[in-house]
């Protein structure tokens, strides 16, 4: 039996927070292995990267999600009791609920709402004042997804609700006040959405048929029970929060168009090329760094022993930049997706495996739709200048974002 390479030292938590998206990959390179073991939050943890590792990691017979994500992540990002931490029948039932929302028509409606929000903002952007794209897109996505999900949102609430959702997204991998903002944002958001769920259930608010609010509020588990109010709120936020998080991908798409201007003409009016561009943005830029699971029962894999209960982290960013999968992984090359067929264990920015029964993000198709809409607008429906600013994407910051938020000026509509 081969010994898994091990990191020295008592604990690597501070190194993980310091090194960010490169934490696993840099150590795999140093060990000359796609697997090593360390301690994170004082708990022994196995770290993996690469396609074979992803295929292993998404084997539900070998890994469970319950108790895998640290509490700080549950209390900010995903919510305690959400679908991400369920297994077996409970997960299948809850995931089926989410997938019933993700119809092609519904996803197109959300895309159209996002388009409408963007076009409504363009006249204000033409005033000549600098526009911080990240801030604007965050609010547009909050408006669009709430309208789509059937969640009432007054104009006066948009800034506050967006701030809470953003705090939840940023909360897991930071310490001090930013983490506290994630905790407080989660509590406020669960109270807000919980009240809306209750109003729908008692009939004082009528959610549209097929909306996320209607489906989640009225969902019954295999025993015929409604979800508890707090859990329903958690799951409705698991629609709103990930959709708002697409604001980072939109900024990365804008950055890619700026850094590679020849692609502006190539994507304009060409849906297939736009999708290649979007997929490369998802592969190339950092989004969520890792996924976590626990070993269900002891087993051996490639000569390595995985003991029962051991926490395992899969390097999502590192797998999307693995040289065995992606030639010249540090080059931005959308043409690599020409004729590409989906590999559920190769391109995994939002998890791998099967959408319907596994732990791959239910909203991945939403992400692609919204990104394609954003790229089409940036490249074909508006012109703008990008003034000097700090556009560096630090891999030490999780979640990553250019410090400036991508400022544009001299915005003009083209259609």
C-alpha positions in Angstrom: 0.0 0.0 0.0 1.4 3.4 -1.0 1.8 6.1 1.6 -0.1 9.3 0.8 2.4 12.2 0.7 1.8 14.4 3.8 2.3 18.0 4.6 4.5 18.9 7.5 3.3 20.9 10.4 0.5 20.9 12.8 -2.2 22.5 10.6 -2.5 24.1 7.2 -5.6 26.3 7.7 -3.7 29.6 7.6 -1.8 28.4 4.5 -5.1 27.5 2.8 -6.5 31.0 3.5 -3.2 32.6 2.4 -2.6 30.5 -0.8 -6.3 30.3 -1.8 -7.0 28.6 -5.1 -3.3 27.5 -5.4 -3.2 25.7 -2.1 -3.8 22.1 -3.3 -2.3 22.5 -6.7 1.0 23.9 -5.5 1.4 21.1 -2.9 0.5 18.4 -5.5 3.2 19.8 -7.7 5.7 19.8 -4.9 4.9 16.3 -3.9 4.8 15.1 -7.5 1.4 13.6 -6.8 -2.3 14.4 -7.3 -3.0 13.4 -3.7 -1.6 14.4 -0.4 -2.8 14.7 3.2 -2.7 17.6 5.7 -4.7 19.0 8.6 -7.3 21.7 8.1 -9.1 23.2 11.1 -7.0 20.6 13.0 -8.7 17.7 11.1 -6.8 15.3 9.0 -7.8 15.9 5.4 -7.0 14.2 2.1 -6.6 16.6 -0.9 -7.1 15.5 -4.5 -7.1 17.0 -8.0 -7.5 15.7 -11.6 -10.1 13.8 -13.6 -9.6 10.4 -12.0 -9.9 12.1 -8.6 -13.1 13.8 -9.7 -14.6 10.6 -10.9 -13.8 9.0 -7.6 -15.0 12.0 -5.5 -18.5 11.9 -7.1 -19.0 8.2 -6.4 -21.9 8.5 -3.9 -21.3 4.9 -2.8 -17.9 5.9 -1.4 -18.4 9.5 -0.3 -21.0 11.4 1.8 -21.6 15.1 2.1 -23.2 15.2 5.6 -20.8 17.0 7.9 -18.1 17.5 5.2 -18.4 21.3 4.8 -17.0 23.1 7.8 -19.7 24.9 9.9 -18.4 28.3 8.9 -19.3 27.5 5.3 -22.7 26.2 6.2 -23.5 29.2 8.4 -22.6 31.6 5.6 -22.6 30.1 2.2 -24.9 27.1 1.9 -27.1 27.3 5.0 -27.4 24.6 7.6 -29.6 21.7 6.4 -29.4 22.6 2.7 -29.2 20.1 -0.2 -25.4 20.4 -0.4 -25.1 18.5 2.9 -27.6 15.7 2.2 -27.1 12.1 1.1 -29.0 9.1 -0.2 -32.9 9.3 -0.3 -33.0 12.7 1.3 -30.6 14.2 -1.3 -32.4 12.5 -4.2 -35.7 13.9 -3.1 -34.3 17.5 -2.5 -32.3 17.5 -5.7 -35.3 16.4 -7.6 -37.1 19.5 -6.3 -34.3 21.7 -7.5 -34.1 20.1 -10.9 -37.9 20.5 -11.5 -37.3 24.2 -11.4 -34.5 24.1 -14.0 -36.6 23.6 -17.2 -35.3 25.0 -20.5 -38.2 27.5 -20.7 -37.6 28.7 -17.1 -33.9 29.2 -17.7 -34.7 31.2 -20.8 -37.2 33.4 -18.9 -34.5 34.1 -16.3 -32.1 35.0 -19.0 -34.6 37.4 -20.6 -35.3 39.1 -17.2 -31.5 39.6 -16.9 -31.4 41.1 -20.4 -34.3 43.4 -19.5 -32.6 44.6 -16.3 -29.4 45.3 -18.2 -31.1 47.3 -21.0 -33.1 49.2 -18.4 -29.8 50.3 -16.7 -28.0 51.4 -19.9 -29.5 54.9 -20.2 -28.2 55.7 -16.7 -24.8 54.4 -17.6 -24.7 56.8 -20.6 -24.6 59.8 -18.2 -20.8 59.7 -18.4 -20.1 58.7 -14.8 -17.8 55.7 -14.2 -19.8 52.4 -13.9 -18.5 49.6 -11.6 -19.7 46.6 -13.5 -19.6 44.2 -10.6 -21.9 46.4 -8.4 -24.3 46.9 -11.2 -24.5 43.3 -12.3 -25.0 42.2 -8.7 -28.1 44.3 -8.3 -29.4 43.4 -11.7 -29.1 39.7 -10.9 -30.8 40.2 -7.5 -33.7 41.9 -9.2 -33.9 39.3 -12.0 -33.7 36.2 -9.9 -36.2 37.4 -7.3 -38.7 38.3 -10.1 -38.1 34.9 -11.7 -38.3 33.0 -8.4 -41.6 34.7 -7.3 -39.9 36.5 -4.4 -41.3 40.1 -3.9 -38.6 42.7 -3.9 -39.2 46.4 -3.5 -36.8 48.9 -5.1 -35.9 50.1 -1.6 -34.8 46.6 -0.7 -32.5 45.8 -3.6 -29.2 47.2 -2.2 -29.7 45.6 1.3 -30.7 42.2 -0.1 -27.8 42.2 -2.6 -25.4 43.1 0.2 -26.6 40.2 2.3 -26.3 37.7 -0.6 -22.8 39.0 -1.4 -21.8 38.7 2.2 -22.9 35.1 2.3 -20.9 34.4 -0.9 -17.7 35.9 0.6 -18.1 34.6 4.1 -16.6 31.1 4.3 -13.0 31.9 3.4 -12.5 35.1 5.3 -11.9 35.9 9.0 -13.0 38.8 11.2 -15.6 41.4 10.1 -16.1 40.0 6.6 -17.0 36.6 8.0 -19.3 38.2 10.6 -21.0 40.1 7.8 -21.6 36.7 6.1 -23.1 35.3 9.3 -25.4 38.3 9.8 -26.3 38.4 6.2 -27.4 34.8 6.3 -29.5 35.3 9.4 -31.3 38.4 7.9 -31.8 36.6 4.6 -33.3 33.5 6.1 -35.7 35.6 8.2 -36.7 37.6 5.1 -37.2 34.5 2.8 -38.8 32.5 5.7 -41.5 35.2 6.0 -42.2 35.0 2.3 -42.4 31.2 2.4 -44.9 31.5 5.2 -47.0 34.0 3.4 -47.2 31.8 0.3 -48.2 28.8 2.5 -51.0 30.7 4.3 -52.3 32.2 1.1 -51.5 35.9 1.6 -49.0 35.8 -1.2 -49.6 33.8 -4.4 -46.4 32.6 -6.1 -46.6 32.0 -9.8 -47.0 28.3 -10.9 -43.6 26.7 -11.5 -41.7 29.4 -9.6 -39.0 28.5 -7.2 -41.0 30.0 -4.3 -44.1 27.9 -5.2 -42.2 24.7 -5.7 -40.0 24.9 -2.6 -42.8 26.2 -0.3 -45.2 23.4 -1.4 -42.6 20.6 -1.7 -43.2 17.5 0.4 -40.6 14.9 1.2 -40.9 11.2 0.8 -42.9 11.1 4.0 -45.4 13.7 2.8 -44.1 16.5 5.0 -43.6 20.1 4.0 -40.1 21.4 4.5 -39.7 23.2 7.8 -39.9 26.9 7.3 -36.2 27.5 8.0 -35.1 24.7 5.6 -37.4 26.0 2.9 -35.8 29.4 3.4 -32.3 27.9 3.1 -33.3 26.1 -0.2 -34.9 29.2 -1.7 -31.7 31.1 -0.9 -29.9 28.3 -2.6 -31.6 29.6 -5.8 -31.1 33.3 -5.1 -27.5 33.3 -3.8 -25.8 31.1 -6.5 -27.5 33.2 -9.2 -26.2 36.4 -7.8 -22.8 34.8 -7.6 -22.7 34.7 -11.4 -21.8 38.4 -11.2 -18.2 37.3 -10.7 -18.3 35.2 -13.9 -19.8 38.2 -15.8 -16.9 40.4 -14.6 -14.5 37.7 -15.7 -16.1 37.6 -19.1 -15.8 41.3 -19.4 -12.1 41.0 -18.4 -11.6 38.3 -21.0 -13.1 40.5 -23.7 -10.8 43.3 -22.6 -7.7 41.2 -22.5 -8.5 39.3 -25.7 -10.3 42.0 -27.8 -10.2 39.9 -31.0 -12.9 37.7 -29.4 -15.4 40.6 -29.4 -16.0 40.3 -33.1 -15.9 36.5 -33.0 -18.7 36.1 -30.4 -20.9 38.8 -31.8 -24.0 37.2 -33.1 -22.5 33.7 -33.0 -24.1 31.5 -30.3 -21.8 28.6 -30.7 -18.7 30.7 -30.4 -20.2 32.6 -27.5 -20.7 29.3 -25.7 -17.1 28.3 -26.3 -16.0 31.6 -24.9 -18.2 31.2 -21.9 -16.9 27.7 -21.2 -13.3 28.9 -21.3 -14.1 31.7 -18.9 -15.6 29.1 -16.5 -12.5 26.9 -16.9 -9.9 29.6 -16.8 -11.0 32.0 -14.1 -11.3 31.1 -10.4 -14.8 30.5 -9.0 -15.3 28.1 -6.1 -12.0 26.6 -5.0 -12.8 23.1 -3.6 -15.6 20.7 -2.9 -15.8 18.6 0.4 -16.9 15.1 1.2 -16.4 12.4 3.8 -15.4 8.7 3.2 -18.5 6.5 3.9 -16.5 3.4 4.5 -12.8 2.5 4.2 -11.5 1.6 0.8 -8.4 1.6 -1.3 -7.8 3.6 -4.5 -4.8 3.6 -6.7 -2.8 2.0 -3.9 -3.9 4.6 -1.3 -6.0 4.0 1.7 -9.1 6.2 2.5 -10.2 5.5 6.1 -13.9 5.8 7.0 -14.9 9.3 8.1 -11.9 11.1 6.6 -12.6 14.5 5.1 -11.6 14.8 1.4 -11.2 18.0 -0.6 -11.4 18.0 -4.4 -9.5 20.8 -6.1 -12.0 22.3 -8.6 -9.7 25.1 -9.8 -6.7 22.7 -10.0 -8.6 20.1 -12.0 -9.7 22.8 -14.4 -6.0 23.7 -14.9 -4.6 20.2 -14.9 -2.1 19.7 -17.7 -3.2 16.1 -18.2 -6.7 17.5 -19.1 -6.0 20.9 -20.6 -3.0 21.6 -22.9 -1.5 25.0 -22.0 -4.0 25.4 -19.1 -2.7 28.9 -18.2 -3.6 30.3 -21.7 -7.0 31.6 -22.4 -8.1 29.6 -25.5 -11.8 29.3 -26.1 -11.2 27.4 -29.3 -10.3 24.4 -27.2 -14.1 23.9 -26.8 -14.7 23.6 -30.5 -16.6 20.3 -30.9 -16.2 19.7 -27.2 -18.5 17.1 -25.6 -19.4 17.6 -21.9 -17.1 15.7 -19.6 -18.8 15.6 -16.2 -15.4 14.9 -14.5 -13.2 17.2 -16.6 -14.7 20.6 -16.6 -15.9 21.1 -13.0 -16.1 24.7 -12.0 -19.4 24.0 -10.3 -18.9 20.4 -9.4 -18.9 17.2 -11.4 -21.0 14.1 -12.0 -24.7 14.0 -12.8 -26.9 17.0 -12.3 -30.0 15.0 -11.5 -28.7 12.5 -8.9 -25.3 13.8 -7.9 -23.9 16.9 -6.2 -23.2 18.9 -9.4 -24.7 22.4 -9.1 -28.3 22.4 -10.2 -27.9 25.9 -11.5 -25.0 25.3 -13.9 -27.2 25.8 -16.9 -28.4 29.1 -15.4 -24.8 30.2 -15.1 -24.1 29.4 -18.8 -27.3 31.2 -20.0 -26.7 34.3 -18.0 -23.0 34.5 -19.0 -24.0 34.1 -22.7 -26.5 36.9 -22.4 -23.9 39.1 -20.7 -21.2 38.4 -23.3 -23.7 39.1 -26.1 -24.6 42.5 -24.5 -21.0 43.5 -23.8 -19.8 42.6 -27.3 -22.8 43.6 -29.4 -25.2 45.9 -27.6 -23.0 48.5 -26.0 -19.6 50.3 -26.4 -17.5 51.5 -23.5 -14.0 52.4 -22.5 -12.0 50.6 -19.8 -9.9 53.2 -18.0 -6.6 52.4 -16.1 -7.4 50.4 -12.9 -6.4 47.3 -10.9 -7.7 44.4 -12.9 -5.4 41.8 -11.4 -7.2 38.6 -10.3 -5.5 37.4 -7.2 -5.7 33.6 -6.6 -5.1 34.3 -2.9 -8.6 35.9 -2.6 -11.5 33.5 -2.3 -13.9 34.2 -4.0 -11.7 36.0 -6.5 -12.5 39.3 -8.2 -10.6 42.2 -9.7 -10.1 44.8 -6.9 -11.7 47.5 -9.1 -14.9 45.5 -9.8 -14.2 46.4 -13.5 -14.9 50.0 -14.1 -16.2 51.2 -17.5 -16.8 54.7 -18.8 -18.2 56.4 -21.9 -21.0 53.8 -22.2 -23.1 54.0 -25.4 -25.9 51.7 -26.6 -25.4 50.2 -30.0 -29.0 48.9 -30.6 
